[in-house]
Amino acid sequence: MQMHPPVGGHVEMVGPDRQIAVSGCTHGTVGSIVRGTYTLASQNHGKPTYKKDAQVNGLDVMLYFWDERDGAAFSGWWFGPKVGGDQVWSHHPMNTPTPPKSGWKVPYDGPVDVTMALSSRSSAPPPAGQQAWGGKAGGGLLAAQPPPQAQWPQQQQQQQQAWQQGGKGGKDLGKGRRQGLR
């Protein structure tokens, strides 16, 4: 089940830029974690994945999309320390090509924080050596080639294998919920 904007509503997205900025977020703990600049790192479930330029308390901060393989409640855009992990800080349930600019729940199962905003940090054309996602000529999302150390294709393959062997594709759903900061 894909979530779509309400009738007559429109969800603005950050677009296919290499860098995005997160501002606002009034939550005392989560705000200091998610605020900052993020750079395109790879992709997950066919959508761009961003990594915060600076770690927080020794943790990476990732912004990624998760599809409905674990159920509709787990689908959408997430902020967490690793792609597909069960620790998360913020969530947006919409299935959009790129992250939504507003409407983020903080904490992940809390109310929408109207002050939290995502915005584009780059408007220059992407450097050479990039490819389009989605195979759409002239309209696909642009993504940098992932750095060799990222090895995200191997991670996705491992997640797929775990899923096929009865695992949860990197999610611990035994408790039926995600863990987050309050």
Beta strands, then each sheet from edge to edge (+ up, - down):
strand 1: 19-23
strand 2: 36-44
strand 3: 47-52
strand 4: 62-66
strand 5: 76-80
strand 6: 87-88
strand 7: 90-92
strand 8: 117-120
strand 9: 131-133
strand 10: 141-143
strand 11: 179-180
sheet 1: 7+ 5- 4+ 3- 2+ 1- 8+
sheet 2: 6+ 11+
sheet 3: 9+ 10-
end
